[in-house]
Amino acid sequence: MSLNKYYRLIKIYYSGIFPEATLEISDSLSSMIKALKQPQILRLWFGQAFSSIGDEIYRVGLIWLAVGLMGPDTGYLAAGQTASLMLLSFIGGKWADRWNPRRTMMCVDFIRALIVLTPVIVSFFMPTPLALLWVMAFTLAGLSAFFDPATQGLIPILAGSAELMQSTNGLMSTTIRMARMIGPAIVGLLSAFIPMIHFFTIDAVTFCVSAYCVYSLKKYIPPMDYSKMPKSNFKTAVLSGFHLARSVPGMDYVFFSKAVTAGCWNLVIAIGFPLLVHEMSGNDARYFGLVMASYGVGNFIGALYFGNMERKRLWGLYFYGLLFLGTGFILIGLAPNVEWIILASAFAGFFGPMNDLAFIDMLQKKFKVQDLTKMFRLRLASESSMTLIFTLISPWLIRTTSVRTSILIGGGIWLLCAFVGLMMHKSFHKSYQTSQELHS
């Protein structure tokens, strides 16, 4: 079946679900279909789609194995991954800008495939050591700091125009959210038939597919000398981001709330979810896969809905997004059974894109184009820092209280940030209007 026929079927399907947003979704899907008609974009997307699904399978498998070996101490594993990513994001972004992006992506894919296969090979001779899982997790997290900037540097080269680049970015973003839905579902369906360790094998295969797809892009990329690219000072960039955020009234609180809620999100999703399902299901990985898939389905539908609606009142949209997602976490913490968790996860996932899109819109409308990279680096630094703090305290918090209480605390912090923001909404909205007039 051709892409156009797929597009017509998708268009009919969504017109029945979101009739008021059919035109926006249709236009968005149409632009994505046009991007996929470009052979270089199709090859990149195909590889990244496989790799993204593999990443989600690996993530679920790693968390489940770690929960069985470490229990509440799983938070330390997540903290180590965050620290590795935070540290190497600055170095990785700097170096990736001076390397050929296609070669960087290929090398990282092959290295990641070898690393993720290591515990699989070891498992044939002995039980997989916990230390090996730690090394694998930290290394793979750090390598993402090289792969992701290289991908972002390759997209403009392949797109060639601003319109196609925007469509490609939207396509990649939707693919990642779709992977969050498909990956855990695969784990839930296959966990009864294959050992959990072999989900790492599946991930290694997806890395090889991605590497081949990137290799096939050679003829579409003009030769460039990346070694002559100017060096950048990340410390100065981060400090300048703080200064820019403080120059717009209310934006400092938005960044603070975004960072704090990011840390709580990791506490609830990455640590609380598997522990709670582990307790309630009797160590049944299928239920964990279903819970994560439910969150992914809600997240994907929410991205389609909020991504294609007209977003005007960004301050209110952002804080209400925090409010609804925090409410979803509270419902999960109060869940009497796994079925309730699955439904509450879908609810929370649906409202996830609401605050994310509003935040991105605010950055793009409040700051000049040349300052956006500084602001996104500030976001990375602040969110990674708070995520690291929350993951470090999570083992102590869970032992001191309980898994349920920790999830409720995380949801409560989301609600607190939302209520404070909504109480300040009028002053924030006035500041936004004034700032928008100044920038225009």
C-alpha positions in Angstrom: 0.0 0.0 0.0 1.4 3.4 -1.0 2.1 6.2 1.5 -0.8 8.3 0.0 -3.2 5.5 0.7 -1.9 5.2 4.3 -2.4 9.0 4.6 -6.0 8.8 3.5 -6.8 6.0 6.0 -5.1 7.9 8.8 -7.0 11.1 7.9 -10.4 9.2 8.0 -9.5 7.6 11.3 -8.6 10.8 13.1 -11.6 12.7 11.7 -13.7 10.3 13.8 -11.6 10.8 17.0 -10.9 14.6 16.9 -13.3 16.1 14.4 -12.5 19.7 15.6 -8.8 19.1 15.0 -9.0 17.2 11.7 -7.7 20.0 9.5 -4.7 20.7 11.7 -3.8 17.0 12.0 -4.4 16.5 8.3 -2.0 19.3 7.4 0.6 18.0 9.9 0.3 14.5 8.5 0.5 15.8 5.0 3.8 17.6 5.7 5.2 14.5 7.3 4.2 12.4 4.2 5.9 14.9 2.0 9.0 14.6 4.1 8.9 10.8 3.8 8.8 11.1 0.0 12.3 12.5 0.1 14.6 9.4 -0.1 17.2 10.8 2.3 14.6 11.7 4.9 12.9 8.3 4.5 16.3 6.5 5.1 17.1 8.6 8.2 13.6 8.1 9.6 13.6 4.4 9.0 16.8 4.0 10.9 15.8 6.3 13.8 12.3 4.6 14.1 14.0 1.2 14.6 16.6 2.7 17.0 14.0 4.6 19.0 11.9 1.4 19.5 15.0 -0.5 20.4 15.9 2.2 23.0 12.5 1.9 24.6 12.8 -1.9 24.7 16.3 -1.6 26.3 15.0 1.0 28.8 12.2 -1.2 30.0 14.4 -4.3 30.1 17.1 -2.5 32.0 14.7 -1.1 34.6 13.0 -4.4 35.1 16.3 -6.3 35.6 17.6 -3.6 37.9 14.5 -3.6 40.0 14.9 -7.4 40.5 18.6 -7.0 41.5 18.5 -3.7 43.3 15.0 -3.0 44.5 14.7 0.6 45.8 18.4 1.2 45.0 17.4 1.3 41.3 17.3 5.1 41.8 21.0 5.2 42.0 21.3 3.6 38.5 19.0 6.2 37.1 21.0 8.9 38.9 24.2 7.6 37.3 22.7 7.6 33.9 21.5 11.2 34.4 24.9 12.3 35.6 26.6 10.7 32.7 24.3 12.3 30.2 24.5 15.7 32.0 28.3 15.7 32.1 28.8 14.5 28.5 26.0 16.6 27.0 28.2 19.7 27.2 31.3 17.9 25.9 29.4 15.9 23.4 27.6 18.8 21.9 30.9 20.7 21.6 32.7 17.8 19.9 29.8 16.7 17.7 29.7 20.1 16.2 33.3 19.6 15.0 32.9 16.0 13.7 31.2 14.7 10.6 27.7 14.0 11.9 27.1 11.0 9.7 30.3 9.3 10.8 29.6 10.1 14.4 26.2 8.5 14.3 27.5 5.4 12.6 30.3 5.0 15.1 28.1 5.5 18.0 25.5 3.1 16.7 28.1 0.3 16.3 29.7 1.0 19.7 26.3 0.9 21.3 25.4 -2.4 19.6 28.6 -4.0 21.0 28.1 -2.6 24.5 24.5 -3.7 24.8 25.4 -7.2 23.5 28.1 -7.6 26.2 25.7 -8.6 29.1 23.9 -11.0 26.7 27.1 -12.8 25.9 28.1 -12.9 29.6 24.7 -14.4 30.5 25.5 -17.6 28.6 28.3 -18.3 31.0 27.3 -16.8 34.3 24.5 -14.7 35.9 24.8 -11.1 34.6 26.8 -9.1 37.2 25.1 -6.0 38.5 28.3 -4.0 38.0 28.2 -4.9 34.2 24.6 -3.4 34.0 25.9 -0.3 35.7 28.8 0.2 33.2 26.5 -0.5 30.3 23.8 1.9 31.4 26.3 4.7 32.1 28.2 4.3 28.8 25.1 4.2 26.7 23.6 7.2 28.4 26.9 9.1 27.8 27.0 8.1 24.1 23.6 9.7 23.6 25.4 13.0 24.2 27.3 12.4 21.0 24.6 10.8 18.9 21.7 13.3 19.5 23.7 16.5 18.6 25.0 14.7 15.5 21.4 13.9 14.5 20.3 17.5 14.9 23.3 18.6 12.9 22.5 16.2 10.1 18.8 17.0 9.6 19.3 20.6 8.2 21.8 19.2 5.7 19.4 16.5 4.5 16.4 18.7 4.5 17.9 21.6 2.5 14.9 24.0 3.2 13.3 25.5 6.3 9.9 24.0 5.4 11.2 20.4 5.0 13.4 20.8 8.1 10.4 21.7 10.2 8.4 18.7 8.8 11.3 16.4 9.5 11.6 17.7 13.0 7.9 17.0 13.6 8.3 13.6 12.0 11.2 12.6 14.3 9.4 14.0 17.4 6.2 11.9 16.6 8.4 8.9 15.9 10.0 9.1 19.4 6.6 9.3 21.1 5.3 6.4 19.0 8.4 4.4 20.1 7.4 5.0 23.7 4.1 3.3 22.9 5.4 0.4 20.8 8.6 -0.5 22.7 6.9 -1.3 26.1 4.1 -3.1 24.3 6.7 -5.4 22.6 8.2 -6.2 26.0 4.7 -6.9 27.4 3.9 -9.3 24.6 7.2 -11.1 24.3 8.3 -11.3 28.0 6.4 -14.5 28.4 8.4 -16.2 25.6 12.0 -14.8 25.7 14.2 -14.0 28.7 14.4 -10.4 29.6 18.2 -10.2 28.8 17.5 -10.9 25.2 15.6 -7.6 24.8 19.1 -6.2 24.8 19.8 -8.4 21.7 16.8 -6.8 20.0 18.2 -3.3 20.9 21.6 -4.3 19.3 19.9 -5.3 16.1 18.1 -1.9 15.9 21.4 -0.1 16.4 22.8 -2.0 13.4 19.8 -1.1 11.3 20.2 2.5 12.2 23.9 2.4 11.4 23.2 1.0 7.9 20.6 3.6 7.2 22.9 6.4 8.2 25.7 4.8 6.1 23.3 4.9 3.1 23.0 8.7 3.4 26.6 9.3 2.1 25.6 10.3 -1.4 23.1 12.9 -0.1 25.6 14.8 2.1 28.1 17.2 0.5 31.7 17.0 1.7 32.4 19.5 4.5 35.4 20.1 6.7 33.9 20.1 10.2 37.3 20.5 11.9 37.3 24.2 11.0 34.1 24.8 12.9 34.6 27.4 15.7 34.9 26.2 19.3 32.3 27.3 21.8 32.4 27.9 25.6 29.6 26.0 27.2 30.1 27.6 30.6 29.6 31.0 29.1 26.6 29.7 27.2 24.9 28.4 30.3 25.5 31.6 32.3 24.2 33.7 29.4 21.1 31.5 29.4 20.4 32.4 33.1 20.8 36.0 32.3 18.4 35.8 29.4 15.8 33.9 31.4 15.9 36.6 34.1 15.5 39.4 31.5 11.9 38.2 30.8 9.6 38.6 33.8 8.3 35.3 35.1 10.5 33.2 32.9 12.8 32.3 35.8 9.9 30.7 37.7 8.9 28.8 34.5 12.4 27.3 34.2 12.4 26.5 37.9 9.1 24.7 37.8 10.1 22.9 34.6 13.3 21.7 36.2 11.6 20.6 39.5 8.8 18.8 37.7 11.3 17.1 35.5 13.0 15.6 38.5 9.6 14.5 39.9 8.7 13.0 36.6 11.8 10.8 36.8 10.9 9.8 40.4 7.4 8.7 39.4 7.9 7.2 35.9 11.5 5.8 35.9 11.5 4.6 39.5 8.0 4.6 41.0 6.2 2.9 38.1 8.3 -0.3 38.0 8.5 -0.6 41.8 4.8 -0.2 42.3 3.9 -2.6 39.4 6.5 -5.0 40.8 4.8 -5.0 44.2 1.2 -5.2 42.9 1.7 -7.7 40.0 3.9 -10.3 41.8 6.9 -9.6 39.5 5.0 -10.0 36.3 6.8 -8.0 33.5 3.8 -8.1 31.2 1.9 -5.7 33.5 4.9 -3.3 33.5 5.0 -3.4 29.8 1.3 -2.7 29.6 1.5 0.2 32.0 4.4 1.8 30.1 2.6 1.2 26.8 -0.5 2.8 28.2 1.4 5.9 29.2 3.0 5.9 25.7 -0.4 5.6 23.9 -1.8 8.6 25.9 1.4 10.5 25.3 1.2 9.9 21.5 -2.5 10.9 21.3 -1.8 14.0 23.4 1.0 15.0 21.1 -1.3 14.7 18.1 -4.1 16.7 19.8 -2.2 19.5 21.6 0.4 19.6 18.8 -2.3 20.5 16.2 -4.5 22.8 18.2 -4.1 26.6 18.2 -2.1 27.5 21.3 -2.6 31.1 22.4 -2.6 31.5 26.2 0.7 29.8 26.8 1.1 30.7 30.4 -2.3 29.1 31.3 -1.7 26.2 29.0 1.7 25.5 30.6 0.5 25.6 34.2 -2.7 23.7 33.5 -0.6 21.1 31.8 1.4 20.7 35.1 -1.9 20.5 37.0 -3.4 17.7 34.9 -0.3 15.6 34.7 0.2 16.0 38.5 -3.3 14.8 39.0 -2.6 11.8 36.9 0.4 10.9 39.1 -1.8 11.3 42.2 -4.3 8.9 40.7 -1.5 6.4 40.1 -0.3 6.7 43.7 -3.9 6.0 44.9 -4.4 3.1 42.5 -6.0 0.0 44.1 -4.9 -2.4 41.3 -2.8 -2.6 38.2 -5.8 -1.9 35.9 -6.3 1.4 37.6 -2.6 2.2 37.1 -3.0 1.5 33.4 -5.9 3.9 33.0 -4.3 6.6 35.2 -1.1 6.2 33.1 -3.0 6.9 29.9 -4.5 10.0 31.5 -1.2 11.3 32.7 0.5 10.6 29.4 -2.2 12.4 27.4 -1.5 15.7 29.2 2.3 15.4 29.1 2.7 17.2 25.7 0.4 20.0 27.0 3.1 21.7 29.2 6.0 20.6 26.9 4.6 22.3 23.8 3.6 25.4 25.8 7.1 25.7 27.2 8.7 25.4 23.7 6.3 27.9 22.3 7.2 30.4 25.0 10.9 30.0 24.3 10.4 30.5 20.6 8.2 33.5 21.0 10.0 35.2 23.9 13.6 34.9 22.7 15.5 35.7 19.5 16.5 32.8 17.2 20.2 33.2 18.0 19.4 32.9 21.7 17.4 29.7 21.5 20.3 27.4 21.7 21.4 29.1 25.0 17.9 28.7 26.4 17.7 25.0 25.5 21.1 24.4 27.0 19.8 26.1 30.2 16.8 23.7 30.1 19.1 20.7 29.7 21.4 21.9 32.6 18.5 22.7 35.0 16.4 19.6 34.2 19.4 17.3 34.4 20.4 18.8 37.7 17.0 18.4 39.4 16.6 14.9 37.9 19.9 13.9 39.4 18.9 15.3 42.8 15.6 13.4 42.8 17.1 10.2 41.7 19.7 10.3 44.4 17.2 10.9 47.1 14.7 8.4 45.8 16.1 5.3 47.6 16.1 7.1 50.9 12.6 8.5 50.2 11.1 5.1 49.3 12.7 3.4 52.3 11.5 6.1 54.6 8.0 6.3 53.3 6.8 3.8 50.6 6.6 3.6 46.8 3.0 4.9 46.9 3.9 7.8 49.1 6.9 8.7 47.0 4.7 8.8 43.9 2.1 10.9 45.7 4.8 13.3 46.8 6.0 13.6 43.2 2.5 14.3 42.0 2.0 16.8 44.9 5.0 18.8 43.8 3.6 19.0 40.3 0.3 20.3 41.7 2.1 22.8 43.9 4.2 24.2 41.0 0.9 24.5 39.0 -1.0 26.2 41.7 1.7 28.8 42.3 2.0 29.5 38.6 -1.8 29.8 38.2 -2.0 32.2 41.1 0.7 34.3 39.4 -0.9 33.8 36.0 -2.3 37.4 35.6 1.1 39.0 36.2 2.8 36.4 34.1 0.3 36.9 31.3 0.8 40.7 31.4 4.6 40.3 31.3 4.3 37.9 28.4 2.2 40.4 26.4 4.7 43.2 27.2 7.7 41.0 26.3 6.0 39.8 23.1 5.4 43.4 22.0 9.0 44.4 22.7 10.4 41.4 20.7 8.0 42.1 17.8 
